[in-house]
Amino acid sequence: MSPKITDIAKDLGLSSKELKEKINELGFEIKANARTIEDDIAELVIDELSEKPEKKEESAAKVYEEIYDAEADREIIKKQRKKTAGKKDSKDKKKEEEKVASKPTKGKAIEIPAVISVKEFAEKTGLNAAKIIGELMKNGILANINQQIDFDTAQIIAEDLGIKIKKIRDEASIEDLMAGNLQELLKEDEKSDLVERPPVISIMGHVDHGKTKILDYIRKANVVDTESGGITQHIGAYQVEKNGKKITFLDTPGHEAFTAMRARGAKATDIAILVVAADEGVKPQTIEAINHARDAEIPIIVAINKIDKENANPERVKAELAEHDLQPEDWGGKTIMAPVSAITGEGMDNLLDMILIVAEMEDLKANPNRAAVGTVIESHLDKNLGPVATVLINTGTLKIMDNVVIGESYGRIKVMKDHNGKNMKKADPSTPVLIAGLSEAPLSGDILQVVKDDKTARTQAQKIALLKKNEAMAGMASKDIISQIISGKLKTLKLVIKADTKGSLEAIMQALDKIKDEEVAIKVIHSGVGNVTEGDIIMASASAGVVIGFHVDVPAQVEKTAERESVDVLKYTIIYNLIEDITKLLAGLIEPEIVEVELGKAEVKQIFYTSKKEMVIGCKVTNGKVQKGAKAKLIREEKQVDEVEIAQLKRVKEAVEEIKADSECGIKLKGKHDIQEGDILEVYKLEKKIRTLE
């Protein structure tokens, strides 16, 4: 028979109304007209509310532990228990208890959200809710069954009780998806979930140095014959196998697509293969490719191609690359340089071995057991399949019929093919796939993420479209760069510098090198001789940088590109003006110094009112002025004893913003302070002082 509320209230020295209020405070639902409560709820209430003088020194947590260890065969009925208390007969109650009660789940990790109630945690783990409450109390947390606890707290309790749990992955923010923030999207809470994945390789270099021929030899498919002018027209992605390990190659047209992806924030490549012809050596596009790879902070392997030619001179190529800080290993440097021939195949196996060695050193890993995240390599409109996209899976596993959002595009994966055109049901990390079923063709560098349903995918795509529209209207000018650096998001000003002569370029570089500061830095990501090109604009856009032109032209088409990409192009004819403007720009980038500005002094004449939250005092301003909202040092006998904040000022009954010298006033202070008549308030305010470079 369930105990009566009146009996329990009498034993505890409470009225029935007071007891019901206490029961509700503990998180148990009880109707206003209820007369009885369940046995185990009664025990918990009695133990919580009864006095135990003989166990004063014993912690409440210990009491809970003893009570509920002894009553381990009894469970608090979840959900229905509190709603249906007293409505079921003892037989039904026993059956429900047997159904709800379960042994703690062990072995496989249980997934729980970032925040969970004690009740839900008990249901998912099969633990006694009262046992969980006791464990929480042992850890200094007083909770009821409706209390929300975070994942870290739940993990501590689970470990204490021998249960394995893991956090359910939150969906990525719209901002991360739009910005292509792969670092945030690929973040893993459990390092044990990570497994080795194939490396992703970009092949870069000068036109006609043999990039596509090398890739063609590696994958044994002649794609060059179908391309106009021997230049790669579309981005492809392919996988090959070497020594039982897979390698993924991105075939980019030069490095423009590589840059386009980076301009959207996508860091999809692990290693760059720089192809240099042994008979031609380093060319301007070779230098651009080096700078792109360096700014992306990925390792470079040099493939010295065309060694089968009579006029091939690999040693000269090494010397030219050394001038750009790529020191060959056989010269005591750290850059791997592999002589190869895409025609005869000489050195190609060695190149693949070098790729696997570098990949092993990079320790490339991903979690295949999560929702997929990928990067769009290229996309187009297919006459049969509609909008299709080539996607590189960065982490997770993409499956047929997954709902996805890709930038402003969304849809359900209805077709998935590998690089050979074979249909696939799933794609693991570092696997390139062609997918169909999208609402529209996405952009290169857009991020794919699997979401729970079509509605979520559509909503996120619409939000991304709106953010992109707002971003396009706002643009990214030097003011935005300054605000990013001041806010701590950006600490380096990246520059692309073009000059009319090599001598002018060297002079500018030397002058910039003299501008140094602990908080702000200049990084020249690319420099060269000649007019500003669209490639310069794209590189600056990819790095959120600025283009500097000295005695060079900026063609109209390039200006349009700069406007479209929201890149500042600064043109100069005098080096002094260039350096002065860069110095001013950097001065704006330096975080302002917070300084105290003295306002005045006031003597405390009388204390009118004191409470926990505020004080009202009468003062006379003896020097300077006193301002509303200012801070003040409380001085007694020439020593600072406290610090106060002025909430309000009054002259007689009129509220004012400031009081000047030789005037009496009423001052309301925030908080309660030990203030005495005769104390002095030294009033000041905090201001930001803009610093400049020396």
N, C-alpha and C positions, 0 to 999 in steps of 0.2 A: 504494500500500500504506500502510495506517495505521501511524503510528510506534508503537514499543513503549514501554510505560511504563518498563521497565527502562533502556532507552537514554536516555530523557529524564531519568530520575532520576540516572543516572550523569553526564550532562553538567552537571546542576545541583548535583551534590555531595550528593544526597539519597538516602535509601533509598526503595524502591518504596512502602512504607507511608506514609512522610512525604509523598511526592509526592501520593498519593491523598487524604490529609487536606487538603493545600493546594488540590487541585482542587475538593474539596467546599466548602472555605471560599470559593472564588471563585464558587460557586453552580451548578456543574455536577454533575449526578448521575452517579456512577460506581460500578459494583458492586465489591465487595471482591475478587472473583476476576478482574476485568478485566485483560487483558494489553495492550490497545491503546486508543488514543483517536483521535478524528477529527482530521484535519489542522489545521483552523482553530482547534479547541479547543487543540490542541497549541501552535500559534503564540501564542495568547493567554496560555497558561500559561507558556511559555518566556519571552515578553516580560515577563510580570509578575514572574517569580521569578529571572530571570538578572540578574547584576550587569553594569553598563555604566559602568565607571570613566571611559571616555573622554567620557561625556556626563553627568557629574555635575552640571554647571551647567544642563543642559537639563531642563526640567520633564517629568514623566511624561506629562502631557497632550499635550505636543508630540510625544513619542515615539509615543504612541498615534495621533495624528493622521497622522504620516508613514507609519506602518506600514499603517494601514487605508485611507488615501487611495490608497496604491500597490496595495492589494489590494481595491479597490472592487468587483471582479467576484465576490468571494466573500462568502457570507453564513453567519452562524451559523444552523443549522437550529433553528427554534423548536419548543418542546414535545417533538415526537417525537425530535429530535436527541439530547437527553441521555438519553432513555429507551431508544433503539434503537441507540446508538453501536456500530459494528462488526458489526451484524447484517445489513446490506444490502450487496449487491455494488456495485461502482463504477458500473455502469450505472443501477441503481435510485437510488443516491445522487445521481448527476448529474441525473436526472429530478426528484427531490425538491427539489434545490437550485434548479433552474430554476422549479419550481412555487412554492416559498416565496419566492424572491427576487423582489422587485418594486420598481418605481421609487417614490420618495417621492411620496405623494399631495399634490397641489397644487391650488389653486383653492378648492373647497368646504371649509368648516371641518369638521374631524373632531371628533366628540363623545367626550370622555373623562370618567371619573368624578373625584371630588375627590382620590382617591388611586389610583395605578396602578403596577404593577411595570414595570421597564425592559423586560422581555420582552413584556408586553402592549402597552406603548407602541410598541415596534418593530413588532408585528404590525398594530396599528391604522393606523400611519402609513406602513408599508412601508419604514421606514428600517432600515439596518444596525444591529443591536444593539450591535456593537462601536463603531460611530461614535457612538452615543448615550452609551455609557460614556465615550468620549474627551471628548465635549462636557461631560459632567458633571464630569469631572476638571479640565477647563479652568476650570470655575466653582467649583472647590474641593470637589467632592463625590466621594469615593472609593466606587464602587458596583459591584455585580455585576448579572447579568441578573435576579436575583430581588429586587433592592432595590426597596422601595416609595418612590415619589416623589410629592410633592403636586402639585396643579394648577399652582401658581405656578412651581414648578421646571420642570415639563413645558412650560409656556408659554415660559419663557426659552430652553430647548433648541430648541423648535419654531421660534421666531423666528430663532434662529441658523442653523437648517437650512432656513429658507424654507417652513415648514409652518404652516398655519392650524389652530388647535384651538379648541374651545369646551367649557365645562364642562357636563356633564349636570346638569340641575336636580334637586336633592334634593327628596324629598317633604316637605311641611310637617310640623312637629312636631304632636303631638296637642294640646299646650297652645295653640299658635297657632290651630289649627282651632276648639278649644272656646271660646277667648276672642275669636274673630272678629278676630284680629290681621291685618287686611288689609295694613297697612304692611309687615309682615314677609313676608306671602305674595306681595305684588306686587313685591317687591324684584327688580331686574334687574341681573345682572352685566355684560351687554353693552348699553350705551346705544344702540349702532348697531341693535339689534333693535327699538327702539321706533318706533312710527308714531303719527300723530295719530288720536285717537279722538273720537267724539261726546261732548258734555257731558251729564251726568246732572242733571236739574233736579227739585227738590222744590218744590211749590207749597204755601205755608203761610199761615196768617192766621186771623182771627176767623170764627166761624160766620156764614153768610149774607152774607159780603162778596164772594162770587162766585168762589171758587176753581175750583169744578167748571165753572162757566159759561165761564170763561176757557179752561180746558183743552178744554172741549167745542167752543168756537169754533175753537181751534187745530187740533184733529184732525177737525173736521167730523163728529162723531158725537154725537147727543143722548143722553147716558147719564142725565141728571138725571130724565127722565120715568119711568124704570123704578125709581127709588129712593124709598124711603119717606121722607116728610117733607122731601124735597129735600136730604138729608144723605148724603154718600157712604158706602156701607156696606162696600165692599171696596177693597183697594188694587189699583189697576191700573197698568200700565206701558205707555207708548206711545211710538212714534217718529214724528217728522214730519221733513219736509225743507224747508230754506230756503236759497236761493242755492246749491243743489247740496250742501249740508252737512246731515247728520242731527243731530237734537236728541232726546234721550230724556227723557221726562217721567214722574215718579212722581206718581201721584194719591193723596195720603195723606189720611185723614180728620182734618182739622186738622193737628196735629203729633204726635199720640199714637203713630202707627206709626213715624214718623221717630224718635221718642224710644225706642221699643221696640227698634228696630234698633241705635241707639247704646248702649242698655243692655247689649247683647250684644257691644259693641265694634265693630260694623260701621260703617264710614265710607263709605257707598255714594254719597252725594250730592256733586256738585261745586259747584253754585250753588243758592241758595235764592231763590225768588220770593216776596216778602212782599206779599200782596194786602190792600190797605186800601181800604174804601169811601169815596169822595169826599164822601158825604153824612153819614157817621157818624164818620169819623176813627178815632183809635187807641183800641182796646178792650183789656181785660185779657189776652185770648188773643193779641192782637197783640204785646203786650210779652213774653209767654211765648215766642212764636215767634221774636222777635228774640233773646232770651237763648239759646234752643236753637241757633239758627244761629251765634251768636257762640261758644258753647262748643264747637261742632263745628268752628270755625275755617274756615268757608266764606264766600265773598263773598255779599252780599245785593243783590238788585235789587228795588226797590219798584215794584209795579204799582198805581197809584192808579185803582181801578175805579169804574164807575158815573158817569163824567163826563157821561153823557148826561142825567142827572137835573137837574131845575130847581134843587134846593137843593145841588147839588154845589159843593164849595169845596176844590179841590186845594191852594191856598195854605195853608189852615188845616191840612190834613193834613201838609204839609211842615213847618209850624211845630211841630206836635205830635211828629212824628218827630225833629225836630232836638233836642227835649228829651231824647230817648233816644240822642243821639250819632249819629244818622243824618242827616248834613248833605247836602242836595241839591247836585248839581253846579252848578246855576244860582245857588246861593247861595255858591259858592266851596268847597263840600265835595267829597267823593269818592263819595257814594252816587248811583247812577243811579236816577232816579225817572221812570217812564214813565206818563203819563196814558192810560188805555185805557177802552174800553167793550166789554164782552163781548156786548152786544146789537147794537150797530151795527157793531162791528169796528174802530172808530176807534182808531188807535194800536197795533193788534196787530202789524202788520208791523214797526213800530219796536221793539216789545218783543222780537221774535225777533232783530232785528238787534243789539240791545243784548246779548242772551244770547250771540250768536256773538262779539261783541267781547270780552266778559269771558272767554269760553272760550279765545279766542286768547291773551289775556294770561296765563291760568292755565297755558298750555302743557300741555294734557292729552294724555298719550300712554300707549300700552300695547303689549304684544308679542303679536301674533296668532299667532305661530308657536311656541306652547308649550301645555302642558296647561292647560285652562281652570280659572279660579278665579272664583266668582260669589257673589252674596249673595241670600238668599231674601227676596223682597218680601212674599209671602203664600203660604199653602197651604191646601188643604182636601181632603176626601174626595169624589171624583167617583164617581157610581153606575156609570159605564161604565169609567173608566180607573183607578179606585182612588185611592191617594194621589197628588195632583198638587201642583206648586209653581210659582209664578211666580218666575223667577230672573233677576237682572240679571248679565250677564257682565262682570266687572271687567277681566279680562285673559285672553289665550289664546283658543282657539277650541273651543267645545263641539260635539261631533259625535254623531250618532245611534250608539247601541251603545257609547258611552263608559261605563266603570265609574266610579261616583262615590260619594263619602261626603259627607253633608250633616248635620252634627251627629250625632245618634244614628241617623239614617236612612242607608240605603245602597241601591244598586241599579244597574241598567243602563238608560241612556236608550233607551226603546223608542218614545216619541212626543215630538215637539218641534214646537210651534206658535208662530207669531208673534202679535202683538197683534190681528191680523185673523182669527185662526183658521186660517191657512194652514200646512200642514205644511212643516217645514224640515229640511234635512239637516245644517246647521251654523249656528252663531251666533258672530259676531265680538264683540270688546270693545264694551261699552256697549249691547249688544242685549238687550232683555227677551224672555224666552221662557217658555212654559208647558211643563213637562216631566212625563212619567209614566214609571212603571217603578220606583218607590221602595218600600221596605219599609214605611214609615210616613210620615205628613205631618210635615215638619220645622217648626221655629219660625221666625218672622220674624227676620231678622238672622243666621240660621245660615249658615255658609260652605260653599259647594260646592267640592270639589276633585276633579279627575279623577285616578284611580289606575290602576295597571297591570292589576289583575285583580279579580275578584269576591271572592276570599279576602282580599286586602288591604283592600278596602272594608269588608267585614264586620268584620274584626279592628279596624280603626280606629274604626268606629262603636261597637263594644263598649267600647273603651278610653275613648272620649269619654263614653259613658253612665256608666261607673264614676267618671270624674273629676267629672262633674256631680253625681253622687250624693254623693261625698265633699265637694264644695264646698257643696252644699245643707246638709249636716250641720254643716259648719264655720261657714257664714254669713259676713257681711262687716260686722263691727261696728267701733267706733272703735279697738279694739286692733289689728285687721287693717290699718286705715288707718295707724296709727302705725308698725307693723312695715314696711309698704311704704315709708314716707317715710324711715325710718332706714336701710333697705337700699338707698336711692337710687332706688327705682322711682317714688316719688311725692315731689314737692317742694312741692306746693301743697295747702292745705286748702280744699276747695270747699264753700261754704255756700249753702243756700236759706233765706232769712229771711222769716218772716211775723210781722207785728205787728198790734196792735189799731187803731192810728191812724198817720197819716202822720208826725206829730210824733215818736212813739216810734220809728218806723222810721228817721227821719233821725238821731235821737240815737244809735241803735245803730250805724248806718253810720259816723258821725263817730268814735265811740269805737273801733270796729274799725280805722278808718283810721290810728289812732295807734299800733297794734301793728305794729312793723316790725322786720325782722331780715334779715341778708344771706342766710341759708340757708333760711329758711322764709317762706312767703307765704300770705296769705288772699285768696281770690277769691270774691266774692259772685256766683254765677252767675244767681241770680234772687231778687227780693224783691218784696213786695207787702203789701197790707192785707187782712186777713180770715183765716178759719180755714185750717188746713193741709188741702190737698186731695190726692187721689190723684195728680194731675198733678205736685205738688211732690215727692211720694215718687218717682215715676218719673224725674223730672229728676235728683234726687239719686242715684238708683241708676245712671243712665246715666253720671254724672260721678264715681262713687265718692265722693260727698260726704255731708254731714250736714245735716239739717233743724233749724232753730232756730225755735221758736215763742215769742212774747212776748205774754202776756196773751191768747192765742187758744186755741181748742179743737181737739182732734184727734179727729174722729168715729171711732166703733168700726170702721167699714169701712176708714177710712184707716189705723188702727192695724194691722189685719190685712194691708193691702197693704204697710205698712212692715216687718212681720214676715216676710212672704213674700219681699220684695226685700232683706231684711237691711240695712235703712237705719236709722240712729240718728235718733230724733226727741227733741230736748232742749227741754223746756218751762221757761219762766222767768216770774217776775212782778217781779223786780228786775233792773235793767240791770247793776248792779255785779256781781251773781252771774253773770250771763251772760258779761260781759267776763272775770271772774276764771277761769271754767271754760274759756273759749276760750284764754286765756293759758296755763293749765296743760296743755291739750291740745297746744298748739303747743310748749310746753317739752319734752313727750315726743317731739315730732317732730324736734327739733333733734338733729343728730348729736352723740353724746357726745365730749367732749374727752379725748384720751389723755394721762395725766400720769404722771410718775415718782414713786413713793412709796419713800422711803429706808427700808431695813430695818435695816442695821447695817454694821459693818466687821469685817474679819478680816485678820490678819497671816500671811503665808506663812512657815512655819517650816522646811519640808522638802519636797523634790520626790521622790516615791517611784517614779513610773512615767510614761513618756512614749511614746506611739505616734502614728501619723498621725490616728487617730480619737478618742483620748481621752488625758487626763492624770489622774494621781492625786497630790494634794498634801496635806501636813499643815498645818493652820492653827490659830490661836487666835482665837476671837471676842473682839474687844476692846470692842465697843460694839453695843448693840441685839441683833439676831439674824440668823441666816443660814437661808434656806429652800430646800428642794429645788425645782428648777424656776425659781428666780429668776435674774436676770441680775446681772452685777457689772462695774464699771469697774476695770481693772487700773491702779493708781497706783504710779508710781516717781519718787521725788524730786519729789513734789507735782505731777506731770504724768501725764495719762492716756496710756498707751501701747497699750492694747488693751481689748477688751471680751469677756467670757467668759459662758458659760451653765452653771449648776450642774445636773449630771445626777443626782447622788446624794450623800447625806450619810451618814457613819458615825461613831458614837461607839463606840470600841474596835472590836468586830466587829458591832455591831448597827446595822442600817439605820434611820434616823430621818427624820422630815419636816422638823425644824428644830433648830437648836442656838442656845442663848442665850449671853449675854455671860459672859466668864471661863471658857469651856469650850473644850477642844481637840477637834479632830475631823479626820476624813479627808474630803476633797472630791474627787469625780470630776467633771472638766470635759469638756464636749464639744469635740472638736478638739484640735489641737496649738497651743500658744502659747509665746511667749518669756517664761517666768516665772522669776523669781529669788527666792532667799530674802530676806526683808525687804520684798518687795512688799506692797502693801495692796490688799485687795479691798473696794470700796465696793458693797455689795449693795443691789439695788433691784428693784422689780417694777412692771409697767405696769398701770394701772387706768383704767377709763372713768369720767370725771367728768361727771355729768348737768348740763348748763348750763340756765339759765332765762333768759327774756327780761327785760331790765331794765325 
